[in-house]
Amino acid sequence: MLPLPLPWWATACEKRRPKMPLSAAPTALAVVGLVGCLTAFFAATIALTQNDLKRMLAYSTISQLGYMFMGCGAGVFAAGIFHLMTHAFFKSLLFLAAGSVMHAMGGELDMRKMGGLRHKLKWTHLTFLIGTLAISGVPMLAGFFSKDEILAGDYEGPLGRPLLFWMGTLTAGLTAFYMFRGLCLTFYGKSRVEPEAEHHLHESSSKMTVPLMVLAFFSIVAGYVSWPKAWPFHGHEAFDHYLDPVFDPATKALSYVSAEHVGGLTPEALMGLSVLAGLIGIVLALWWYLKSTEIPDELAERYADVYRILTHKYYVDEFYNFIIVRPLRVISEKFLWPVVDAGAIDNVMVNGTGRSTSAMGDVLRRIQSGNIPSYATWVLLGAVLWVLYIFAFHT
């Protein structure tokens, strides 16, 4: 039986495939997975203490990108692309819902100044809830299918390692926690909205709520394109097979590498652990921010040093400012601006050209007098100089 021709998109990918794929260097690919793992955990811990709604979602995006690289680094490339696809729906939904909240609050994004918004922003609340459930890995929503496939690949994939799986599972719990923390602070509990802002609270128009509903729909069903093989789904992971023409060569290149299995966890156990981590994160967030609201403040006070590090985002901004921004500013103020910009460019090249042109114009202006005897004198002088030049250098 003759093989079927590749679809056009697979042919285009084949032409662009590098001659030496990353799968030919398993060590380098393992580094990609480790960096993705650390990125996912690092960004998730920062999101735990962010009070700006959109900033929390921004760090969540960085964390989810880390998940995608974890999948690719473990050798399950299709799982990483699958999570990229599902993440596009629920993260777009969450950002748009945050924009709807921002619109209703007159530009305010501090979740400490919100609370109880579900009563006024019913559609925004419902869609944000769906997006939060999806990114938290709640079963039967889009994020559950793609995140579970990555975590399973981190354990069972060609370059899978138990460390990747356990760190990814811990990050899944952190993700569920900070997302439900944001949900509770924004839409539940007592209102902390300032009176002048509360007076103008209103749901967004259909131009925003309709796209929210569409994105919420796909945040639920987008994962159904690749049902997992594990019980009780017994699916065929159709999305993975759809990408086989692209990733089969890379997968075969890693076929000689065997994953390190510790404890021999089954696919069902891997799925159960990831779901359990998400549920623990959800329960803790609901308990701390709806029931026992004094616990977060007590923990922040007890572990003040850790809390300060997280709120300052591990001082990455300060480090970047000290290492890059401040030296560049000093160099610019002390050397680049006075010497290069003001001295060389402005004074010599720009202003100097203007001054030279003006001086030359002053000289030429005196020659152009309109006096015919004067012109004859200049012509005679030129002829004499030319003759002297000829006799001096060409005789």
VEXDREN-2710 file (C-alpha; in Angstrom, 1 decimal):
% VEXDREN-2710
k/r/px/py/pz
1/MET/0.0/0.0/0.0
2/LEU/1.5/3.3/-1.1
3/PRO/1.9/5.9/1.7
4/LEU/-0.5/8.9/1.6
5/PRO/1.1/12.2/0.5
6/LEU/1.8/14.7/3.3
7/PRO/-0.6/17.6/3.7
8/TRP/0.6/21.0/2.5
9/TRP/1.3/22.3/6.0
10/ALA/3.4/19.3/6.8
11/THR/5.4/19.7/3.6
12/ALA/6.0/23.3/4.4
13/CYS/7.3/22.3/7.9
14/GLU/9.5/19.7/6.4
15/LYS/11.2/22.2/4.1
16/ARG/11.8/24.5/7.1
17/ARG/13.1/21.8/9.4
18/PRO/16.7/22.4/10.4
19/LYS/19.2/19.8/9.1
20/MET/20.3/19.1/12.7
21/PRO/17.2/19.1/14.9
22/LEU/17.3/19.6/18.6
23/SER/16.2/16.0/19.1
24/ALA/19.7/15.0/17.9
25/ALA/21.1/16.5/21.2
26/PRO/19.1/15.0/24.0
27/THR/21.2/16.8/26.6
28/ALA/20.4/20.2/25.2
29/LEU/16.7/19.2/25.0
30/ALA/16.8/18.1/28.7
31/VAL/18.2/21.5/29.5
32/VAL/15.2/23.0/27.7
33/GLY/12.9/20.9/29.9
34/LEU/14.7/21.9/33.1
35/VAL/14.6/25.6/32.2
36/GLY/10.9/25.3/31.4
37/CYS/10.3/23.6/34.8
38/LEU/12.1/26.3/36.7
39/THR/10.3/29.0/34.7
40/ALA/6.9/27.5/35.5
41/PHE/7.6/27.3/39.2
42/PHE/9.4/30.6/39.4
43/ALA/6.6/32.6/37.8
44/ALA/3.9/30.7/39.7
45/THR/5.4/31.7/43.0
46/ILE/5.6/35.3/42.0
47/ALA/1.9/35.2/41.0
48/LEU/1.0/34.1/44.5
49/THR/1.4/37.5/46.0
50/GLN/0.5/39.8/43.1
51/ASN/-2.4/42.2/43.9
52/ASP/-2.7/43.7/40.4
53/LEU/-5.2/41.5/38.5
54/LYS/-3.5/41.7/35.0
55/ARG/0.0/41.4/36.5
56/MET/-1.0/38.2/38.1
57/LEU/-2.3/36.9/34.8
58/ALA/0.9/38.0/33.1
59/TYR/3.1/36.0/35.5
60/SER/0.6/33.1/35.0
61/THR/1.3/33.3/31.3
62/ILE/5.0/33.0/31.9
63/SER/4.4/30.0/34.1
64/GLN/2.2/28.3/31.4
65/LEU/4.9/29.0/28.8
66/GLY/7.2/27.1/31.1
67/TYR/4.8/24.2/31.0
68/MET/5.0/24.2/27.2
69/PHE/8.8/24.0/27.2
70/MET/8.6/21.3/29.8
71/GLY/6.6/19.2/27.4
72/CYS/9.0/19.8/24.5
73/GLY/12.0/19.3/26.7
74/ALA/10.6/15.9/27.8
75/GLY/10.3/14.8/24.2
76/VAL/6.5/15.1/24.0
77/PHE/6.4/17.9/21.5
78/ALA/2.8/17.6/20.5
79/ALA/1.8/18.0/24.2
80/GLY/3.6/21.3/24.3
81/ILE/1.8/22.5/21.2
82/PHE/-1.5/21.2/22.5
83/HIS/-1.2/23.2/25.7
84/LEU/-0.2/26.3/23.6
85/MET/-3.5/25.8/21.7
86/THR/-5.8/25.4/24.7
87/HIS/-3.9/28.1/26.7
88/ALA/-4.7/30.6/23.9
89/PHE/-8.4/30.3/24.7
90/PHE/-8.6/30.4/28.5
91/LYS/-5.8/32.9/28.9
92/SER/-7.4/35.2/26.3
93/LEU/-10.6/34.8/28.2
94/LEU/-9.0/35.7/31.5
95/PHE/-7.2/38.8/30.1
96/LEU/-10.4/40.0/28.4
97/ALA/-12.4/39.4/31.6
98/ALA/-9.8/41.4/33.5
99/GLY/-10.2/44.2/30.9
100/SER/-14.0/44.1/31.6
101/VAL/-13.3/44.4/35.3
102/MET/-10.9/47.3/34.6
103/HIS/-13.5/49.0/32.5
104/ALA/-16.2/48.6/35.2
105/MET/-13.7/49.9/37.9
106/GLY/-12.7/52.9/36.0
107/GLY/-9.2/51.6/35.3
108/GLU/-8.6/50.1/38.8
109/LEU/-6.7/46.8/38.8
110/ASP/-5.8/46.4/42.5
111/MET/-7.8/43.3/43.7
112/ARG/-7.6/44.7/47.3
113/LYS/-10.0/47.4/46.2
114/MET/-12.5/45.0/44.7
115/GLY/-14.7/42.2/46.1
116/GLY/-18.3/41.2/45.5
117/LEU/-18.2/42.2/41.8
118/ARG/-20.1/39.1/40.8
119/HIS/-23.4/40.9/41.7
120/LYS/-22.8/43.7/39.2
121/LEU/-20.6/41.9/36.6
122/LYS/-22.5/38.6/36.2
123/TRP/-21.2/37.6/32.7
124/THR/-17.7/38.7/33.5
125/HIS/-17.8/36.7/36.7
126/LEU/-19.1/33.6/35.0
127/THR/-16.6/33.7/32.1
128/PHE/-13.7/34.5/34.5
129/LEU/-14.8/31.5/36.6
130/ILE/-14.7/29.2/33.6
131/GLY/-11.2/30.4/32.6
132/THR/-10.0/29.9/36.2
133/LEU/-11.4/26.4/36.3
134/ALA/-9.7/25.7/32.9
135/ILE/-6.3/26.9/33.8
136/SER/-6.5/25.2/37.2
137/GLY/-6.8/21.8/35.4
138/VAL/-10.3/21.0/36.6
139/PRO/-11.4/17.8/34.7
140/MET/-13.3/18.1/31.5
141/LEU/-12.1/21.6/30.8
142/ALA/-9.5/22.4/28.2
143/GLY/-6.6/23.0/30.5
144/PHE/-7.0/19.6/32.2
145/PHE/-6.4/17.7/29.0
146/SER/-3.3/19.6/27.8
147/LYS/-1.7/20.0/31.2
148/ASP/-2.2/16.4/32.1
149/GLU/-0.6/15.3/28.8
150/ILE/2.4/17.4/29.6
151/LEU/2.8/16.1/33.1
152/ALA/2.4/12.5/31.9
153/GLY/5.0/13.2/29.3
154/ASP/7.3/14.7/32.0
155/TYR/7.2/11.3/33.7
156/GLU/6.9/8.9/30.8
157/GLY/8.4/10.8/27.8
158/PRO/11.7/9.9/26.1
159/LEU/13.4/12.6/28.3
160/GLY/11.0/12.5/31.1
161/ARG/12.3/12.8/34.7
162/PRO/10.4/12.4/38.0
163/LEU/11.7/15.8/39.0
164/LEU/9.9/17.4/36.1
165/PHE/6.7/15.7/36.9
166/TRP/6.7/16.5/40.6
167/MET/7.7/20.1/40.1
168/GLY/5.1/20.4/37.4
169/THR/2.5/18.9/39.7
170/LEU/3.5/21.3/42.5
171/THR/3.2/24.2/40.0
172/ALA/-0.3/23.0/39.0
173/GLY/-1.3/23.3/42.7
174/LEU/0.2/26.8/42.9
175/THR/-1.6/27.8/39.7
176/ALA/-5.0/26.7/41.1
177/PHE/-4.3/28.5/44.3
178/TYR/-3.3/31.9/42.9
179/MET/-6.1/31.8/40.3
180/PHE/-8.8/31.1/42.8
181/ARG/-7.2/33.7/45.1
182/GLY/-7.7/36.3/42.3
183/LEU/-11.2/35.0/41.7
184/CYS/-12.1/35.4/45.4
185/LEU/-10.5/38.8/45.9
186/THR/-12.2/40.1/42.8
187/PHE/-15.7/38.6/42.7
188/TYR/-16.5/37.2/46.1
189/GLY/-16.5/38.4/49.7
190/LYS/-17.5/41.8/50.9
191/SER/-17.1/44.8/48.6
192/ARG/-14.0/46.9/49.1
193/VAL/-14.8/49.1/46.2
194/GLU/-14.5/52.8/46.8
195/PRO/-17.9/54.6/46.9
196/GLU/-17.3/56.8/43.8
197/ALA/-16.2/53.7/41.8
198/GLU/-19.0/51.5/43.1
199/HIS/-21.5/54.1/41.9
200/HIS/-20.4/53.5/38.3
201/LEU/-20.1/49.7/38.4
202/HIS/-21.8/48.1/35.4
203/GLU/-21.4/45.1/33.1
204/SER/-19.6/45.6/29.8
205/SER/-21.5/45.9/26.6
206/SER/-22.1/43.0/24.2
207/LYS/-19.0/44.0/22.3
208/MET/-17.1/42.6/25.2
209/THR/-19.4/40.0/26.8
210/VAL/-20.1/38.1/23.5
211/PRO/-16.3/37.5/22.9
212/LEU/-16.1/36.5/26.5
213/MET/-18.8/33.9/26.0
214/VAL/-17.1/32.6/22.8
215/LEU/-13.8/32.2/24.5
216/ALA/-15.5/30.6/27.5
217/PHE/-17.1/28.0/25.2
218/PHE/-13.7/27.1/23.7
219/SER/-12.1/27.1/27.1
220/ILE/-14.4/24.2/27.9
221/VAL/-14.3/22.2/24.6
222/ALA/-10.9/22.9/23.1
223/GLY/-9.3/20.0/25.0
224/TYR/-11.8/17.5/23.5
225/VAL/-9.7/17.3/20.3
226/SER/-7.3/15.0/22.0
227/TRP/-8.9/12.6/24.5
228/PRO/-6.2/10.9/26.6
229/LYS/-5.5/7.2/26.5
230/ALA/-5.7/6.7/30.2
231/TRP/-8.8/5.3/32.0
232/PRO/-11.6/6.3/31.9
233/PHE/-11.2/8.1/28.6
234/HIS/-9.6/5.5/26.5
235/GLY/-9.1/8.1/23.7
236/HIS/-6.7/8.2/20.8
237/GLU/-5.0/11.6/21.4
238/ALA/-6.1/12.7/17.9
239/PHE/-4.2/16.1/18.2
240/ASP/-0.9/14.2/18.7
241/HIS/-1.6/12.1/15.6
242/TYR/-2.5/15.2/13.6
243/LEU/1.0/16.5/14.4
244/ASP/2.8/13.2/13.6
245/PRO/4.0/14.3/10.2
246/VAL/5.9/17.2/11.9
247/PHE/7.2/15.5/15.1
248/ASP/7.6/11.8/14.1
249/PRO/11.2/12.2/13.0
250/ALA/12.1/14.0/16.2
251/THR/10.3/11.4/18.3
252/LYS/12.1/8.5/16.5
253/ALA/15.4/10.3/17.0
254/LEU/14.7/10.0/20.8
255/SER/13.4/6.5/20.7
256/TYR/16.7/5.1/22.0
257/VAL/16.4/7.2/25.1
258/SER/14.4/5.7/28.0
259/ALA/12.8/7.8/30.7
260/GLU/13.8/7.4/34.3
261/HIS/10.8/5.9/36.1
262/VAL/10.8/5.9/39.9
263/GLY/7.9/4.0/41.5
264/GLY/6.3/3.0/38.2
265/LEU/3.3/5.3/38.4
266/THR/0.6/4.5/36.0
267/PRO/-1.0/7.0/33.6
268/GLU/-4.1/7.0/35.8
269/ALA/-2.0/7.7/38.9
270/LEU/-0.2/10.6/37.2
271/MET/-3.5/12.1/36.2
272/GLY/-5.0/11.6/39.6
273/LEU/-2.0/13.3/41.3
274/SER/-2.2/16.4/39.0
275/VAL/-5.9/16.7/39.6
276/LEU/-5.4/16.3/43.4
277/ALA/-2.8/19.1/43.4
278/GLY/-5.2/21.4/41.6
279/LEU/-8.0/20.6/44.0
280/ILE/-5.8/21.2/47.0
281/GLY/-4.9/24.6/45.6
282/ILE/-8.5/25.4/45.0
283/VAL/-9.7/24.4/48.5
284/LEU/-6.9/26.3/50.2
285/ALA/-7.7/29.5/48.2
286/LEU/-11.4/29.2/49.0
287/TRP/-10.7/28.6/52.7
288/TRP/-8.1/31.3/53.1
289/TYR/-9.9/34.1/51.2
290/LEU/-13.6/33.3/51.9
291/LYS/-13.7/31.5/55.2
292/SER/-10.6/32.3/57.3
293/THR/-9.5/35.5/55.8
294/GLU/-7.0/36.3/58.5
295/ILE/-4.7/33.4/57.6
296/PRO/-3.0/35.1/54.6
297/ASP/-2.1/38.1/56.7
298/GLU/-0.8/35.9/59.5
299/LEU/1.3/33.8/57.1
300/ALA/2.6/37.0/55.5
301/GLU/3.7/38.3/58.9
302/ARG/5.1/35.0/60.1
303/TYR/7.1/34.5/56.9
304/ALA/7.8/38.1/56.2
305/ASP/11.2/37.5/54.5
306/VAL/9.7/35.0/52.1
307/TYR/6.7/37.2/51.5
308/ARG/8.9/40.2/50.8
309/ILE/11.0/38.2/48.3
310/LEU/7.8/37.1/46.4
311/THR/6.2/40.6/46.4
312/HIS/9.5/42.0/45.0
313/LYS/9.5/39.2/42.4
314/TYR/12.8/37.8/43.7
315/TYR/14.3/41.3/43.1
316/VAL/14.7/40.5/39.4
317/ASP/13.7/44.1/38.5
318/GLU/16.1/45.6/41.0
319/PHE/18.9/43.3/39.8
320/TYR/18.3/44.2/36.2
321/ASN/18.2/47.8/37.1
322/PHE/21.5/47.6/39.0
323/ILE/23.3/45.5/36.4
324/ILE/22.0/46.9/33.1
325/VAL/19.9/50.0/33.5
326/ARG/22.0/52.0/35.9
327/PRO/25.4/51.4/34.1
328/LEU/23.8/52.3/30.8
329/ARG/22.3/55.4/32.3
330/VAL/25.7/56.5/33.8
331/ILE/27.5/55.8/30.5
332/SER/24.8/57.7/28.6
333/GLU/24.8/60.7/30.9
334/LYS/28.6/60.9/31.4
335/PHE/29.9/59.8/28.0
336/LEU/27.4/59.1/25.2
337/TRP/25.4/62.3/25.6
338/PRO/28.1/64.9/26.2
339/VAL/30.9/63.4/24.1
340/VAL/29.1/61.4/21.3
341/ASP/25.7/63.1/21.0
342/ALA/26.3/66.7/22.0
343/GLY/30.0/66.8/21.1
344/ALA/30.5/64.7/18.0
345/ILE/27.1/64.5/16.4
346/ASP/25.5/67.8/17.3
347/ASN/28.6/70.1/17.5
348/VAL/30.8/68.6/14.8
349/MET/28.6/66.7/12.3
350/VAL/25.3/68.7/12.4
351/ASN/26.3/72.2/13.7
352/GLY/29.8/71.9/12.3
353/THR/28.4/71.2/8.8
354/GLY/26.1/74.2/9.1
355/ARG/28.9/76.5/10.3
356/SER/31.2/75.3/7.5
357/THR/28.6/75.8/4.9
358/SER/27.8/79.3/6.2
359/ALA/31.5/80.3/6.2
360/MET/31.9/79.0/2.7
361/GLY/28.9/81.0/1.7
362/ASP/30.4/84.1/3.1
363/VAL/33.5/83.7/1.0
364/LEU/31.6/82.8/-2.2
365/ARG/29.2/85.7/-1.6
366/ARG/32.0/88.2/-1.9
367/ILE/33.1/86.7/-5.2
368/GLN/29.6/87.0/-6.7
369/SER/29.7/90.8/-6.7
370/GLY/28.2/91.5/-10.2
371/ASN/31.2/93.6/-11.1
372/ILE/32.6/92.6/-14.6
373/PRO/36.2/93.9/-14.0
374/SER/36.2/92.0/-10.7
375/TYR/35.2/88.8/-12.5
376/ALA/37.9/89.3/-15.1
377/THR/40.5/89.7/-12.3
378/TRP/39.4/86.4/-10.7
379/VAL/39.6/84.6/-14.1
380/LEU/43.0/86.0/-14.7
381/LEU/44.2/85.0/-11.2
382/GLY/42.8/81.5/-11.8
383/ALA/44.6/81.2/-15.1
384/VAL/47.9/82.3/-13.6
385/LEU/47.6/79.8/-10.8
386/TRP/46.8/77.1/-13.3
387/VAL/49.9/77.9/-15.4
388/LEU/52.1/77.9/-12.3
389/TYR/50.7/74.5/-11.3
390/ILE/51.5/73.1/-14.8
391/PHE/55.1/74.4/-14.8
392/ALA/55.6/73.3/-11.2
393/PHE/54.4/69.7/-11.4
394/HIS/54.3/68.7/-15.1
395/THR/57.6/70.1/-16.5
END
